[in-house]
Amino acid sequence: MTESTSTPTYLYKIVPESAAPPDPLPDRLPVSALDEQDGFIHLSTAKQVLGTLNRFFANDQKIYLLRLEYTKVKELIKWENHQREEGKEGAEGYFPHIYNGNNLGKKEVESVSSVNRKEGEDSWEQGIGFDCGLVCLLIY
């Protein structure tokens, strides 16, 4: 069986409303407690964003998506699964992690978008709906 891989165009850092990024972005943003603890910055591909939202941001009504152009950070990325085993670029079940001393700021971040979940919805899939929303942010 061959492993399915896909090279992403963009990677995403999800930030809760409580840690809203300033405008303009500084050279270095504060990192999450999880990033600090693990020693790297957790990112998601476009295909992984909804799963990450539902798992780690289930109680948030608003988040910020920091979009990074993959080619600009590729050399800093390790693709790892939940056990921190390394895998191939874009492989199913492997997440992009930036190893650069937890530096993330205006140099790495191409754009910032806010996404609001519709009130009363239990999941981000339901809460975003199909009115373009998150899907358009990830594509364009």
Phi and psi restraints in degrees (value plus and minus 20) as a CYANA .aco file:
   2 THR   PHI    -111.2   -71.2
   2 THR   PSI     127.1   167.1
   3 GLU   PHI    -104.4   -64.4
   3 GLU   PSI     108.7   148.7
   4 SER   PHI    -101.4   -61.4
   4 SER   PSI     106.3   146.3
   5 THR   PHI    -150.6  -110.6
   5 THR   PSI     136.2   176.2
   6 SER   PHI    -170.2  -130.2
   6 SER   PSI     106.4   146.4
   7 THR   PHI    -100.6   -60.6
   7 THR   PSI     101.0   141.0
   8 PRO   PHI     -97.6   -57.6
   8 PRO   PSI     136.5   176.5
   9 THR   PHI    -107.3   -67.3
   9 THR   PSI     -60.6   -20.6
  10 TYR   PHI    -150.2  -110.2
  10 TYR   PSI     136.0   176.0
  11 LEU   PHI    -141.8  -101.8
  11 LEU   PSI     138.7   178.7
  12 TYR   PHI    -151.8  -111.8
  12 TYR   PSI     115.1   155.1
  13 LYS   PHI    -126.3   -86.3
  13 LYS   PSI     105.4   145.4
  14 ILE   PHI    -117.9   -77.9
  14 ILE   PSI     109.7   149.7
  15 VAL   PHI    -145.9  -105.9
  15 VAL   PSI     110.8   150.8
  16 PRO   PHI     -91.0   -51.0
  16 PRO   PSI     140.5   180.5
  17 GLU   PHI     -77.9   -37.9
  17 GLU   PSI     -53.0   -13.0
  18 SER   PHI     -84.9   -44.9
  18 SER   PSI     -37.0     3.0
  19 ALA   PHI    -142.6  -102.6
  19 ALA   PSI      18.0    58.0
  20 ALA   PHI     -70.1   -30.1
  20 ALA   PSI     111.5   151.5
  21 PRO   PHI     -90.9   -50.9
  21 PRO   PSI     119.9   159.9
  22 PRO   PHI     -91.3   -51.3
  22 PRO   PSI     138.4   178.4
  23 ASP   PHI    -143.3  -103.3
  23 ASP   PSI      96.6   136.6
  24 PRO   PHI     -97.8   -57.8
  24 PRO   PSI     141.5   181.5
  25 LEU   PHI     -88.2   -48.2
  25 LEU   PSI     120.5   160.5
  26 PRO   PHI    -100.6   -60.6
  26 PRO   PSI     155.8   195.8
  27 ASP   PHI     -83.1   -43.1
  27 ASP   PSI     -53.0   -13.0
  28 ARG   PHI    -160.9  -120.9
  28 ARG   PSI     102.6   142.6
  29 LEU   PHI    -105.5   -65.5
  29 LEU   PSI     133.0   173.0
  30 PRO   PHI     -83.8   -43.8
  30 PRO   PSI     126.3   166.3
  31 VAL   PHI    -120.3   -80.3
  31 VAL   PSI     138.7   178.7
  32 SER   PHI     -90.1   -50.1
  32 SER   PSI     142.7   182.7
  33 ALA   PHI     -80.1   -40.1
  33 ALA   PSI     -58.1   -18.1
  34 LEU   PHI     -85.5   -45.5
  34 LEU   PSI     -64.2   -24.2
  35 ASP   PHI     -82.1   -42.1
  35 ASP   PSI     -62.5   -22.5
  36 GLU   PHI     -81.9   -41.9
  36 GLU   PSI     -65.9   -25.9
  37 GLN   PHI     -83.4   -43.4
  37 GLN   PSI     -63.2   -23.2
  38 ASP   PHI    -102.9   -62.9
  38 ASP   PSI     -39.1     0.9
  39 GLY   PHI      62.0   102.0
  39 GLY   PSI      -4.3    35.7
  40 PHE   PHI    -172.1  -132.1
  40 PHE   PSI     146.8   186.8
  41 ILE   PHI    -118.0   -78.0
  41 ILE   PSI     102.6   142.6
  42 HIS   PHI     -98.2   -58.2
  42 HIS   PSI     109.3   149.3
  43 LEU   PHI    -147.5  -107.5
  43 LEU   PSI     150.1   190.1
  44 SER   PHI    -155.9  -115.9
  44 SER   PSI     131.9   171.9
  45 THR   PHI    -102.8   -62.8
  45 THR   PSI     151.3   191.3
  46 ALA   PHI     -77.4   -37.4
  46 ALA   PSI     -59.1   -19.1
  47 LYS   PHI     -88.6   -48.6
  47 LYS   PSI     -43.9    -3.9
  48 GLN   PHI    -114.0   -74.0
  48 GLN   PSI     -33.8     6.2
  49 VAL   PHI     -77.6   -37.6
  49 VAL   PSI     -69.1   -29.1
  50 LEU   PHI     -81.8   -41.8
  50 LEU   PSI     -60.9   -20.9
  51 GLY   PHI     -83.4   -43.4
  51 GLY   PSI     -61.4   -21.4
  52 THR   PHI     -84.7   -44.7
  52 THR   PSI     -62.2   -22.2
  53 LEU   PHI     -79.3   -39.3
  53 LEU   PSI     -68.2   -28.2
  54 ASN   PHI     -87.7   -47.7
  54 ASN   PSI     -51.3   -11.3
  55 ARG   PHI    -103.2   -63.2
  55 ARG   PSI     -63.2   -23.2
  56 PHE   PHI    -130.2   -90.2
  56 PHE   PSI     -32.9     7.1
  57 PHE   PHI    -148.1  -108.1
  57 PHE   PSI       9.5    49.5
  58 ALA   PHI     -81.1   -41.1
  58 ALA   PSI     -49.6    -9.6
  59 ASN   PHI    -115.6   -75.6
  59 ASN   PSI     -20.6    19.4
  60 ASP   PHI    -108.1   -68.1
  60 ASP   PSI     122.6   162.6
  61 GLN   PHI    -117.7   -77.7
  61 GLN   PSI     -41.0    -1.0
  62 LYS   PHI    -161.5  -121.5
  62 LYS   PSI     118.8   158.8
  63 ILE   PHI    -155.7  -115.7
  63 ILE   PSI     147.9   187.9
  64 TYR   PHI    -137.8   -97.8
  64 TYR   PSI     115.2   155.2
  65 LEU   PHI    -125.0   -85.0
  65 LEU   PSI      97.1   137.1
  66 LEU   PHI    -116.3   -76.3
  66 LEU   PSI      98.5   138.5
  67 ARG   PHI    -119.1   -79.1
  67 ARG   PSI     108.5   148.5
  68 LEU   PHI    -137.6   -97.6
  68 LEU   PSI     113.1   153.1
  69 GLU   PHI     -94.2   -54.2
  69 GLU   PSI     101.9   141.9
  70 TYR   PHI     -76.6   -36.6
  70 TYR   PSI     -63.5   -23.5
  71 THR   PHI     -81.5   -41.5
  71 THR   PSI     -46.1    -6.1
  72 LYS   PHI     -99.9   -59.9
  72 LYS   PSI     -40.9    -0.9
  73 VAL   PHI    -139.3   -99.3
  73 VAL   PSI     -17.5    22.5
  74 LYS   PHI     -70.3   -30.3
  74 LYS   PSI     -62.2   -22.2
  75 GLU   PHI     -89.5   -49.5
  75 GLU   PSI     -35.3     4.7
  76 LEU   PHI    -115.9   -75.9
  76 LEU   PSI     -25.5    14.5
  77 ILE   PHI    -114.2   -74.2
  77 ILE   PSI     117.4   157.4
  78 LYS   PHI    -138.2   -98.2
  78 LYS   PSI     115.2   155.2
  79 TRP   PHI    -113.6   -73.6
  79 TRP   PSI      95.4   135.4
  80 GLU   PHI    -153.8  -113.8
  80 GLU   PSI     130.0   170.0
  81 ASN   PHI    -110.4   -70.4
  81 ASN   PSI    -191.9  -151.9
  82 HIS   PHI     -87.4   -47.4
  82 HIS   PSI     -38.9     1.1
  83 GLN   PHI    -114.2   -74.2
  83 GLN   PSI     -11.2    28.8
  84 ARG   PHI      43.8    83.8
  84 ARG   PSI       6.4    46.4
  85 GLU   PHI    -104.3   -64.3
  85 GLU   PSI     115.5   155.5
  86 GLU   PHI     -98.1   -58.1
  86 GLU   PSI     126.7   166.7
  87 GLY   PHI    -157.0  -117.0
  87 GLY   PSI    -194.4  -154.4
  88 LYS   PHI     -98.0   -58.0
  88 LYS   PSI     133.2   173.2
  89 GLU   PHI     -72.0   -32.0
  89 GLU   PSI     102.3   142.3
  90 GLY   PHI      54.5    94.5
  90 GLY   PSI     -11.5    28.5
  91 ALA   PHI     -88.2   -48.2
  91 ALA   PSI     126.5   166.5
  92 GLU   PHI     -76.8   -36.8
  92 GLU   PSI     111.0   151.0
  93 GLY   PHI      65.7   105.7
  93 GLY   PSI     -19.6    20.4
  94 TYR   PHI    -135.3   -95.3
  94 TYR   PSI     116.8   156.8
  95 PHE   PHI    -132.2   -92.2
  95 PHE   PSI     126.5   166.5
  96 PRO   PHI     -98.9   -58.9
  96 PRO   PSI     109.0   149.0
  97 HIS   PHI    -145.3  -105.3
  97 HIS   PSI     111.8   151.8
  98 ILE   PHI    -110.3   -70.3
  98 ILE   PSI     104.3   144.3
  99 TYR   PHI    -130.3   -90.3
  99 TYR   PSI      75.5   115.5
 100 ASN   PHI    -171.5  -131.5
 100 ASN   PSI      12.1    52.1
 101 GLY   PHI      56.9    96.9
 101 GLY   PSI       3.3    43.3
 102 ASN   PHI      40.4    80.4
 102 ASN   PSI      17.9    57.9
 103 ASN   PHI    -114.7   -74.7
 103 ASN   PSI      98.2   138.2
 104 LEU   PHI    -164.4  -124.4
 104 LEU   PSI     101.6   141.6
 105 GLY   PHI    -184.3  -144.3
 105 GLY   PSI    -173.1  -133.1
 106 LYS   PHI     -82.5   -42.5
 106 LYS   PSI     -46.1    -6.1
 107 LYS   PHI     -88.3   -48.3
 107 LYS   PSI     -58.1   -18.1
 108 GLU   PHI    -112.8   -72.8
 108 GLU   PSI     -51.3   -11.3
 109 VAL   PHI    -109.0   -69.0
 109 VAL   PSI     101.5   141.5
 110 GLU   PHI    -100.1   -60.1
 110 GLU   PSI     -61.1   -21.1
 111 SER   PHI    -176.9  -136.9
 111 SER   PSI     142.1   182.1
 112 VAL   PHI    -148.7  -108.7
 112 VAL   PSI     112.7   152.7
 113 SER   PHI    -151.5  -111.5
 113 SER   PSI     122.8   162.8
 114 SER   PHI    -118.8   -78.8
 114 SER   PSI     125.0   165.0
 115 VAL   PHI    -151.5  -111.5
 115 VAL   PSI     105.8   145.8
 116 ASN   PHI    -125.1   -85.1
 116 ASN   PSI     113.6   153.6
 117 ARG   PHI    -106.5   -66.5
 117 ARG   PSI     119.7   159.7
 118 LYS   PHI     -84.2   -44.2
 118 LYS   PSI     114.9   154.9
 119 GLU   PHI     -80.2   -40.2
 119 GLU   PSI     118.5   158.5
 120 GLY   PHI      67.8   107.8
 120 GLY   PSI     -24.4    15.6
 121 GLU   PHI    -108.0   -68.0
 121 GLU   PSI     122.3   162.3
 122 ASP   PHI    -103.0   -63.0
 122 ASP   PSI     -44.9    -4.9
 123 SER   PHI    -153.9  -113.9
 123 SER   PSI     143.8   183.8
 124 TRP   PHI     -88.7   -48.7
 124 TRP   PSI     -51.9   -11.9
 125 GLU   PHI     -80.3   -40.3
 125 GLU   PSI     -65.7   -25.7
 126 GLN   PHI     -89.6   -49.6
 126 GLN   PSI     -61.9   -21.9
 127 GLY   PHI     -90.7   -50.7
 127 GLY   PSI     -47.2    -7.2
 128 ILE   PHI    -105.4   -65.4
 128 ILE   PSI     -56.9   -16.9
 129 GLY   PHI      53.8    93.8
 129 GLY   PSI    -191.4  -151.4
 130 PHE   PHI    -134.2   -94.2
 130 PHE   PSI       8.7    48.7
 131 ASP   PHI    -111.5   -71.5
 131 ASP   PSI      19.8    59.8
 132 CYS   PHI      61.5   101.5
 132 CYS   PSI     -95.6   -55.6
 133 GLY   PHI      21.2    61.2
 133 GLY   PSI    -141.3  -101.3
 134 LEU   PHI     -81.3   -41.3
 134 LEU   PSI     -59.6   -19.6
 135 VAL   PHI     -78.5   -38.5
 135 VAL   PSI     -64.0   -24.0
 136 CYS   PHI     -87.0   -47.0
 136 CYS   PSI     -57.9   -17.9
 137 LEU   PHI     -80.5   -40.5
 137 LEU   PSI     -58.8   -18.8
 138 LEU   PHI     -95.1   -55.1
 138 LEU   PSI     -53.4   -13.4
 139 ILE   PHI     -99.3   -59.3
 139 ILE   PSI     -62.5   -22.5
